[in-house]
Amino acid sequence: MFFFWLLGVLSRNAHLNRESLYRMLSKSGKTAGKRMRAKLQQIKQALQRRMHEPIAQVGGWLGKVLHGYYLYHAVPGNSATLGRFRHRLQFVWWQVLRRRSQRRMKWERHCAILDRWLPYPRILHPYPSVRFDAIHPR
């Protein structure tokens, strides 16, 4: 068994069954921590610049950014890390929205906004064996 980085995810090859079929497994769903922190930092700075724009406009933009992140990192075995990224993004946006006025936004109201604008993570890429079988049938 060996480990390697694939699309920013630490992956390993593992035996699926006795016929020596291999399956890509993610090592505890681990996206590169540096990339996640860097992306969150970029989004935080952009949210601070967009602080006084309407929530609908910022929510639409943030949903597109999150969807693009999912398109790249949504490989099998990485769903926990994608959920963690969405949760941290929620907290960053909540901090920015709370600084907009002296009336602090409650978490309950913020959850309703999040459900409207931020998509939940789901795995978008199939396992390599499925993907390669479709391209190169035997």
LUMVOTI-466073 format. One record per residue (C-alpha): residue in three letters; chain; x, y, z. Coordinates in Angstrom, 2 decimals. Layout:
BEGIN
+------+-------+---------+---------+---------+
| rest | kette |       x |       y |       z |
+------+-------+---------+---------+---------+
|  ala |     A |       X |       Y |       Z |
...
+------+-------+---------+---------+---------+
This chain:
BEGIN
+------+-------+---------+---------+---------+
| rest | kette |       x |       y |       z |
+------+-------+---------+---------+---------+
|  met |     A |    0.00 |    0.00 |    0.00 |
|  phe |     A |    1.37 |    3.44 |   -0.87 |
|  phe |     A |    0.23 |    7.04 |   -0.42 |
|  phe |     A |    0.24 |    9.86 |   -2.96 |
|  trp |     A |   -1.32 |   13.29 |   -3.52 |
|  leu |     A |   -4.12 |   13.41 |   -6.10 |
|  leu |     A |   -6.07 |   16.64 |   -6.66 |
|  gly |     A |   -4.96 |   17.94 |   -3.29 |
|  val |     A |   -6.14 |   14.82 |   -1.46 |
|  leu |     A |   -3.81 |   12.37 |    0.26 |
|  ser |     A |   -4.83 |    9.05 |   -1.28 |
|  arg |     A |   -3.80 |    5.42 |   -1.12 |
|  asn |     A |   -4.35 |    2.28 |   -3.15 |
|  ala |     A |   -6.08 |   -0.58 |   -1.35 |
|  his |     A |   -7.23 |   -4.04 |   -2.36 |
|  leu |     A |  -10.95 |   -4.19 |   -2.97 |
|  asn |     A |  -11.23 |   -7.98 |   -3.18 |
|  arg |     A |   -9.24 |  -11.13 |   -3.93 |
|  glu |     A |   -9.20 |  -10.53 |   -7.67 |
|  ser |     A |   -6.67 |   -7.73 |   -7.01 |
|  leu |     A |   -8.98 |   -4.94 |   -8.03 |
|  tyr |     A |   -7.83 |   -1.66 |   -6.63 |
|  arg |     A |   -9.85 |    1.15 |   -5.24 |
|  met |     A |   -8.73 |    4.66 |   -4.44 |
|  leu |     A |   -9.21 |    5.46 |   -0.79 |
|  ser |     A |   -8.62 |    8.76 |    0.82 |
|  lys |     A |   -6.60 |    8.72 |    4.02 |
|  ser |     A |   -9.29 |    9.95 |    6.42 |
|  gly |     A |  -10.57 |   12.32 |    3.75 |
|  lys |     A |   -7.64 |   14.64 |    4.02 |
|  thr |     A |   -7.49 |   17.60 |    1.67 |
|  ala |     A |   -4.19 |   19.44 |    1.82 |
|  gly |     A |   -4.51 |   21.64 |    4.90 |
|  lys |     A |   -2.41 |   24.41 |    3.40 |
|  arg |     A |   -4.73 |   24.71 |    0.41 |
|  met |     A |   -7.84 |   24.80 |    2.56 |
|  arg |     A |   -6.44 |   27.47 |    4.88 |
|  ala |     A |   -5.20 |   29.53 |    1.94 |
|  lys |     A |   -8.58 |   29.37 |    0.19 |
|  leu |     A |  -10.43 |   30.30 |    3.39 |
|  gln |     A |   -8.06 |   33.23 |    3.88 |
|  gln |     A |   -8.71 |   34.44 |    0.31 |
|  ile |     A |  -12.46 |   34.14 |    0.79 |
|  lys |     A |  -12.28 |   35.96 |    4.12 |
|  gln |     A |  -10.47 |   38.90 |    2.54 |
|  ala |     A |  -12.96 |   39.02 |   -0.33 |
|  leu |     A |  -15.88 |   38.89 |    2.12 |
|  gln |     A |  -14.40 |   41.78 |    4.06 |
|  arg |     A |  -14.25 |   43.81 |    0.84 |
|  arg |     A |  -17.87 |   42.86 |    0.06 |
|  met |     A |  -19.10 |   43.46 |    3.61 |
|  his |     A |  -21.61 |   46.18 |    2.75 |
|  glu |     A |  -23.03 |   44.60 |   -0.39 |
|  pro |     A |  -26.50 |   43.00 |   -0.19 |
|  ile |     A |  -26.64 |   39.53 |    1.36 |
|  ala |     A |  -28.25 |   38.06 |   -1.77 |
|  gln |     A |  -25.42 |   39.30 |   -3.97 |
|  val |     A |  -22.69 |   38.05 |   -1.65 |
|  gly |     A |  -24.53 |   34.76 |   -1.09 |
|  gly |     A |  -24.78 |   34.13 |   -4.82 |
|  trp |     A |  -21.09 |   34.82 |   -5.26 |
|  leu |     A |  -20.14 |   32.66 |   -2.28 |
|  gly |     A |  -22.29 |   29.79 |   -3.55 |
|  lys |     A |  -20.45 |   29.87 |   -6.88 |
|  val |     A |  -17.08 |   29.89 |   -5.12 |
|  leu |     A |  -18.09 |   26.93 |   -2.94 |
|  his |     A |  -19.46 |   25.01 |   -5.93 |
|  gly |     A |  -16.15 |   25.52 |   -7.76 |
|  tyr |     A |  -14.27 |   24.24 |   -4.72 |
|  tyr |     A |  -16.50 |   21.15 |   -4.68 |
|  leu |     A |  -15.95 |   20.57 |   -8.40 |
|  tyr |     A |  -12.21 |   20.27 |   -7.82 |
|  his |     A |  -12.05 |   18.53 |   -4.42 |
|  ala |     A |  -15.17 |   16.29 |   -4.43 |
|  val |     A |  -13.42 |   12.96 |   -4.89 |
|  pro |     A |  -14.61 |    9.77 |   -3.15 |
|  gly |     A |  -13.57 |    9.68 |    0.50 |
|  asn |     A |  -13.24 |   13.45 |    0.87 |
|  ser |     A |  -16.78 |   14.30 |    1.99 |
|  ala |     A |  -15.83 |   14.91 |    5.64 |
|  thr |     A |  -13.22 |   17.46 |    4.62 |
|  leu |     A |  -15.66 |   19.18 |    2.27 |
|  gly |     A |  -18.16 |   19.42 |    5.12 |
|  arg |     A |  -15.45 |   20.88 |    7.35 |
|  phe |     A |  -14.62 |   23.47 |    4.68 |
|  arg |     A |  -18.30 |   24.48 |    4.39 |
|  his |     A |  -18.58 |   24.76 |    8.18 |
|  arg |     A |  -15.50 |   26.98 |    8.44 |
|  leu |     A |  -16.78 |   29.08 |    5.55 |
|  gln |     A |  -20.09 |   29.50 |    7.38 |
|  phe |     A |  -18.26 |   30.78 |   10.45 |
|  val |     A |  -16.16 |   33.23 |    8.42 |
|  trp |     A |  -19.23 |   34.66 |    6.68 |
|  trp |     A |  -21.07 |   34.91 |   10.01 |
|  gln |     A |  -18.18 |   36.90 |   11.49 |
|  val |     A |  -18.24 |   39.30 |    8.56 |
|  leu |     A |  -22.03 |   39.72 |    8.68 |
|  arg |     A |  -21.94 |   40.40 |   12.42 |
|  arg |     A |  -19.56 |   43.31 |   11.87 |
|  arg |     A |  -21.94 |   45.06 |    9.45 |
|  ser |     A |  -23.96 |   46.80 |   12.14 |
|  gln |     A |  -24.35 |   47.23 |   15.87 |
|  arg |     A |  -27.29 |   44.82 |   15.84 |
|  arg |     A |  -25.60 |   41.44 |   15.97 |
|  met |     A |  -26.92 |   38.72 |   13.70 |
|  lys |     A |  -28.09 |   35.63 |   15.56 |
|  trp |     A |  -26.84 |   32.21 |   14.48 |
|  glu |     A |  -30.40 |   30.97 |   13.86 |
|  arg |     A |  -31.03 |   33.69 |   11.27 |
|  his |     A |  -27.64 |   33.07 |    9.74 |
|  cys |     A |  -28.44 |   29.33 |    9.35 |
|  ala |     A |  -31.48 |   30.22 |    7.25 |
|  ile |     A |  -29.29 |   32.40 |    5.02 |
|  leu |     A |  -26.71 |   29.62 |    4.73 |
|  asp |     A |  -29.26 |   27.02 |    3.70 |
|  arg |     A |  -30.46 |   29.36 |    0.98 |
|  trp |     A |  -27.10 |   30.27 |   -0.54 |
|  leu |     A |  -24.45 |   27.65 |    0.28 |
|  pro |     A |  -24.71 |   24.19 |   -1.32 |
|  tyr |     A |  -24.02 |   21.11 |    0.77 |
|  pro |     A |  -21.05 |   18.97 |   -0.25 |
|  arg |     A |  -21.57 |   15.87 |   -2.33 |
|  ile |     A |  -19.14 |   13.64 |   -4.17 |
|  leu |     A |  -19.04 |   14.63 |   -7.84 |
|  his |     A |  -16.24 |   12.42 |   -9.19 |
|  pro |     A |  -16.63 |    8.62 |   -9.46 |
|  tyr |     A |  -13.98 |    6.15 |   -8.43 |
|  pro |     A |  -11.23 |    5.82 |  -11.05 |
|  ser |     A |  -12.23 |    2.24 |  -11.87 |
|  val |     A |  -15.72 |    3.41 |  -12.86 |
|  arg |     A |  -14.41 |    6.39 |  -14.78 |
|  phe |     A |  -11.79 |    4.42 |  -16.72 |
|  asp |     A |  -14.18 |    1.56 |  -17.51 |
|  ala |     A |  -16.49 |    4.04 |  -19.24 |
|  ile |     A |  -13.64 |    5.45 |  -21.34 |
|  his |     A |  -11.78 |    2.20 |  -22.05 |
|  pro |     A |  -14.24 |   -0.73 |  -22.09 |
|  arg |     A |  -12.67 |   -4.18 |  -22.11 |
+------+-------+---------+---------+---------+
